[in-house]
Amino acid sequence: MSTAALGGFGPLLHAEWTKFRTVRGWWVSCCAAVLLVCLVGLLATAAGNAAADGGSSLPIGPGGEAVNDDFSFVHQPLRGDGTLTVAVTALTGVTATEPGRTSPGLAPWAKAGIIVKDGLAQGSSYAAVMVTGGHGVRMQYDYTHDVAAPAAAVSARSPNWLRLRRAGDVLTGYRSADGRTWTEIGTTRLTGLPDTAQVGLFVTSPAIERSTGTGVGFAPAVATGTFGRIALGGHWTPGGWRYRQVGEGAGVSGSYTQDTKGQATPSGTGFTVTGAGDIAPVVGGPAASGVRTIENFLVGAFAGLVVVVVVAAGYITAEYRRGLIGVTLAASPRRGRVLVAKALVAGGVAFLAGTVAAAVMVPLGGRRSRAAGFPVLTVPAGTEARVVVGTGLLLAAAAVFALGVGAILRRGAVAITVVVVSMVLPYLLATASVLPDGAAEWLLRVTPAAGFAVQQSLVRYDQVVTVYAPSSGYFPLTPWAGFAVLCGYAAVAFGTGVVLLRRRDV
């Protein structure tokens, strides 16, 4: 009786590992998978960098995410606790209809309101209450948080009164229809808010969504907010109101039209303020055209995955083709354990290959893009780690899936075709704008291609308009939910392979 049979699972696993590493073609192919992921990623980055037009950095918010922080700001310092109260009597806008021409129009997420901000640097912590172009009164803070208040129309006869109160590092937003009865919208704590903060009126407007002959585009949009009498409470630093354009323009979220610019004009006891841009996270898709994401650097993962699938399927089917499966099962009569050992070896090697490739490409792709003048969408460290490890898990699950299919079909070419057609082909069809968005999302929900969602670093935000579709890098399932779909397919294929291996003659 063999050592594997006598010694249990450990010697069996060692025997399978020895078998794998002594077949030169298998481990060379796994090394080639790493190189292929990197090569395709570098080629894609180089092609994109050819179109770079400068602006290689984006502001970073308190949570580590890339943000837009561009707006017109009428401000003065507030020392310690205090309140700012104002009536927003009008919010209007213009949009570019074609080069050199504009028409009246207001972006749904145009904003006019009051804000408490940790300094004037882009990306600094803030809390704000505002009237929007199409989503009523909101309280937003630190870029990713959005709280709705009851919606109400804005006019000179029926203004929206806004109030923001500071108590230490706690900020509370209020809304009133008459300036006397107030409704709380929300409360947040801005940890580390300095004793003296910049507080005042702001207006901004992201680009407005437009349908074009080739799909969805975005046109420059500018908003103008009219503010009534301003009421102050607390310790305000003498010196009066000052105007500041935060950011150099409208950032990556839009731009001013040809005949507009950011400005503030005293109007009676208040101000009329014009601005463009946004205070919100940077998202993917046409809303941030030209911004590179982590996913752009890992576009070669599907190519490396194909190589891993070929190796994993051949790891089991080669034994049937060469008549060695009988020897393997004679050495370890518990057939299920043989397939488990093979899965650990193939999955482990695939995980290592995917993780190494991603760990190289994410920083390398970022450096190359920034050096070429391309902004890169920064994400929190936890998200970046999940994408890197997730790439390894994606290849590992694909390897187990291919191993199971190979055990079922016993023919390498057929097994490889089944896995590639069910996993890689739907991914390419869905993300390459070949299919309508609905069909693409359906494919990425029900096929093994859903597993690619584990690589997604982009986040959906209700308060930011873009094309949230696979063609823009947005999967219909969350990263771990999509990966769970792939794992489900792998588990079914592997379990079926175990059952058939136990029942069939070799």
N, C-alpha and C positions, 0 to 999 in steps of 0.2 A: 504494500500500500504506500502511496506517495506521502511526502512530507506535508504537502498541502492538505491532503485528506486527514492526516493524523493531527496536524498542528492547529487546525481550525482556520478561522477567517484571515488572521494575520499573514501566515505564509501564502495563502491563496492570493491575497492582495499584492504581496511582494512578487509573486510569480507573474501576475498580470502586468505589474509595472515593468518587470524585467522584460517580458514579452514585448511591451509597447516600445521601450527605449532601445531595444536591440534591432527593431525594424527601422532602418535609417529613413525611409521615405516618410514615416509617420511623424517623427520628431522634427525632421527638416521641414515638413509641411506646416507644422505648428509654428516654427520660427518664421516661415514665410507668411503665415497669417498675421503675425505681429507687424512685419515689414509692410505687408499689403495695406493694413489699416492705416499705417503712418504715411505710406506713399500716396494713396488716394486722397487722404486728408490734406497732405501738403500740396498736391496738384490742385485740389479744389480751392484751397486758401490762396494759392498763387494766382489762380484765375480771377478770384474775387478781388484780390489786392490790386489788380491792374486797373480797376475802376475807382480806387480810393481817391477821395478828394479832400483829405485833411480832417482834423478834429479827432485825434486818436484816443481821447479819454472822455468818459462820461462821469458826472457826479455820482458819488456813492452815498446812499442813504444810511440811516442809523442801523438798519438791519443787514447791511452788507450788499444790498441790491443796487443795480444801476437805476438812476432816477432822472426824470426831467425836473428841473427847478429853475424855471424861467418865467418871470412875471413883472408887471409894473407895480411899484411899491411906493406908497406915500407913508412915511414912517417917522417915528421918533422913539427914543429910549424910554422904557418903563423900568424904574428901580423898585424891586420888591413886588408886593401885591398891588392889584389894581384892576380896573375894568375899562373896556372901550365899548361904547354903544353908538350905533349909527343906523340910519334908515337908508336902504337901497331903493331908490325911487324909479330907476330904469336900468335895463340891461339890453343893449342893442349890439348889432354887429354887421360886418361886411365880409364877404368871401370873394375870392378870385374865381371868376367864371371862365376866363381865358387870359392869355398873356396881355397885361396892360389894361384889363377891364375888371371891374368889380360890380357886385350887386348886393342889396341888403340880404343878410342871412346870418343866423346865429348858430354856432356849434352847440349840440346838446350838452356838452360838458364845458362850455364857456363858464367862467367863474368870476364873481365879483363879491367881495366880502371883507372880513377883518381877520388878521392873522397875528399870532405871537410866535416869534421865530428866534432861535438860538443863534443870533448873529446874521450877517449878510452873506456868509459863504454858502455856495451851492451845496446841497446835500445835508445841511444842518437841520436839526430837529425842529418841528413846528406843530402847531395846532391852529385850525382855522374853521370859521363858520362862514357860509357863503350862499348866495343865490346862484343857481345854475341856469343854463339856457333851456334845458328840457327835463331836468330831474329834480326840480324843486329846491328846497333849502337842505343843505347837507352840513355835517361836521366831518372834517377829514383831518388826519394827523399822521405824521411820520410816513407819508406817501402811500402806504399800503392799506390804511384803515379808512373806512367810509361808513358814516351813519346817516340815515335819512331822517328828515323831519317832515311833518305834514306839508304837502305841496300847496303853493298859493301863487296866484298871478302877481306880477310886479307892475305897478303904475304909480304916477304921482299922487293919485287919489287913494291908492291902496298899496302903500309901500310895505316891504318886508323889513322889520326892525331886527337887527342882529346885535347880540351882546356876547362878548368873550370875557370871562372872569378868570384872573390868575390868583391862586392862593398857594404860595410856595411853588412846588413843581406840578401842582394839579391845575388843569385847565378845564373849564366848564363852558359849554356853548349853549346859547338860548336864542329863541325866536319869539317875536311878538307881532301881532297884526295891528296894534294900536300904540305901542310904546309904553303901555302901562301893565298889561297882563302878559307874563312871560311863561313860555313853555321850555323846559330843559330838553336839549337835543341829545347831549352826551357828555361824558367826562373822561379825561385821560390823564395819565401821569407821564410827564416828560422828564425822565431821570437825568439829572445832571444839568438841568436848565439853570443858566447863570443868574445871579441876582439882578443884573441889568439885561433885559431882553429887548429886541427890536419889535415894535408893535405898530400896526397901522392898517391902512386900506390897501387892497390889492385887486388887480384884474388880470386875467390871463385867458387864453383861448387856444385849444389844440386845433390842428387842421381838421377840416370837415370832410366827412366821407362823401365821395362822389362816384356814381356809376360811369364807367367808360366803355368804349367799344370792346376792350379786351378784359374787362373785369371790374374790380373795385380800385379806385384811386383816392387820393386825399389832396384837397386844395387848401391853400393858405386861408386862414380865418382870423379876424381881429375883432375883439369885443371892446365895448365902451360901457363902463358902469357910472351911473350918477348917484352920488352919495349926498344925503341931507346933512342936517346939523350933527356935529360930532360931540358926544358927551364923554368926558374923561373922569375917572375916579382913581385915586392912588397917588403915588409919587412919580410924576413925570418929569424928566430932565428938561430944564429950560432950553429954548432954542427953536421951538416951533417945528413945523412939518418940513420934511425933506423928501425929494423924489429920487428914486433909484430904480434903474432897470436891473433886476437881479438876473444874472446870466448875460451873455453877449448878444442874445437875440431871443429866438423862440426855441432854441435847442433842437433836438431831433424830432420833436412832436409837431412841428409846423414852421411857419415863418410869417413875417409881416407881408402884406401885399405891397405892390410897387409904390403906392401913394399913401401909405400909413406908417406910423412909427409909434413906439411907446411914449406916452406923455401923461402929464397930470396938470389940470388947470383948475384954479380956485373957482368955485361956482356957488355964489351966495355964501352961506355958512358952511358949505361942504366942498366937495371936489368932483370933477369929471375926470375919470382915469381911463386911458386906453392901453390895452396890452394884448400880447399874444404869447403862446407857449403853453406850458402846463406845469402843475405841481403834482406829480404822480410817478409811478414806476415806469420804466422803459419796457415796452413789450415788443414782441416780434411782429413779423408781417409787414405790410405796406405802410403801417403807421410809423415805422422806424426804419425806413428803407436805408440800406447801407450799413446797418449795425450788424456786427458779427456775433454769433452765439456759440456756446460750447458745442452744440449739435453740428455746426458747420465744420468743426475740426474733426468730428468723429463720423463723417459721412462715409468713410471707408469701412465702417464696422460691418456692413452687409457683405462686403467682399471677403473680409476675414472670416465671417460666419460661414460662407460657402465652403471655404477650405476646411474649417473645423468639421462641418457636416460630412464632407468627403472622408476625412480621417476617421471620424466616429463610426460612420456606417461601415467602412472597410474593416474596422477593428473587429467586428463580429462576422461580417459576410466573408472575409478572406479565409476564415477558419472553415466555413462550409465549402468554399470554392477549392481549397487545398486538401480537404478531407481531414483536417486536424481537430475538428470539433469533438470527434469521438475520443481523441487522446486527452483533450482538456477535461471532458466530462468524466472520463475514467479516473483521472487524477483527483477530481473533486466531484463525487457523485451527487452532491446537493446542488442541483443545477441552478436554482434561483440565486444562490450565493455567487455563482460564477458571473452571472449577469450583473449583480450588484457590484462586484469587484471591478468589472469592466467599466461600469458607469462611474465609479469613483475615480478611476484612472483617467478616463476620457474627459469627464466633467472637470476634474481637477486641473488637467493640462489646459483645457479650453478656458477655464476661469483665469488661470495665470496669464495666458496669452492675451486675453481681452483686457485684463486689468493693467498689464504692463503697457500695452499699446495705448490705452486711454490715458494712463498716467504720463506718458511721454507727449502725446499729441495735445492735450488740453493746455499745458503751459507753453509748449512750442508754438502751437497755432496762435495763441494769444499774443505772444511776443512778435511773431512775424506780422500779424495783422496790425498791431499798434505801430510797429516800425514803418509799415507802409502807409500809415495815416488813417487806418480804419478803426473806428470805435468798436470796442468789444463789450458786450453786455455782461457786466460783472454780476455774479450771483453769490449768495452766502456760502461760506466754506462748507457747511453741511450739505448743501445742494451739489456743490462740485464733487465732494467725496462720494455722494450717492451716484452721480453720473459715472464716475470712474469705476467704482466697484460694480455698479449696475451693468456696465459694458461687459465686465468679466462674467457676471451672473447670466447675462443674455447669451453669451457664447457657451457657457456651461449647460444651460437648459437646452439650447439647440443641440449640443452634443448628445445629451441623454435622449432627447427626442429622436435623433437620427439613429442612435444605438438601438432604441426600442423598435423603430420601424425596420431596421436591418434585421433584427432577430425575428420579426414577423415575416418578412418577405424573403430573407435569405439571399437576396441578389443585390449587390452593391449599387449598380447603376439605377435600378428601379427604386431602391430606397432613397438614394440621393435625389432623384427626380421628384419623388413624393414630397420630401421635406422642403426642397428649394421652391417647388411650385406652391406649396401651402404656406410658406413663411416669407421667403424673399420676394417672390413675385407680387403678392398683395401689398407689401411694403412699398415697392417701387411704383406700382400703379397708383397707390393712395397719395404718395408724397410728391410725385412728379407732375401733378395737375393734369393727369390723363383722364381721371374720372371726375364727375360732379362731386361736390363736397359731401352730399348725403351718402352716396355710394362709397366714397372713400372712408368716411367715418364708420359705416357699417362693416367694411372689411377689417378695419382696425379694432373692432369690437369682438368679432366672432372667429377670426382666424388666428393662427399662432403668431402672425405679424404684430398682434397687440403687444407682444413682449418688448418691441422696440420703444414703447412708451417709457421704459425704465431709464432711457437716456435723456428724456426731456428735462431741460432746465427752465423752460419758459413757464410762466404762471399766468392763469387767466385772472383778469381784474374787471369787475363789472363797471368800474368807474373810468376805464380806458377803452377807447374804441379802436379796434383793429379787425383783421380777418382771422377769427379764431377757427382755423381749419387745418387739416393735415398738410396742405400745400404751404402753409405758413409756419409749420413746425409744431402745431398744437394737436395732440392726440385726444380722442374722445374719452379715454379712460385715464385715471390718475396713474402715475408711474408704477406703483406697486400693484394696482388692480390690473393693469395691462400685463405686467410680468406674471401675475397669478394665472391669467388666461393661458399664457405659454406653458407655465408649469403644469397646468391641468392637462394640456395635450401631451406633454412629455410623460406625465404620470400614467395616463391611459395607454400610451404606446408602450412604455416600459413594462407596465403591469401585464398587458396582453402578451408581450414578448416573453415574460417569465412563465406565464401559463402555458404558452405554446412550446417553449423549450422543455418544460417538464413533461408534456404529453406526447410530443412527437418523437419519432425515431430519428436518430442522427444519420 
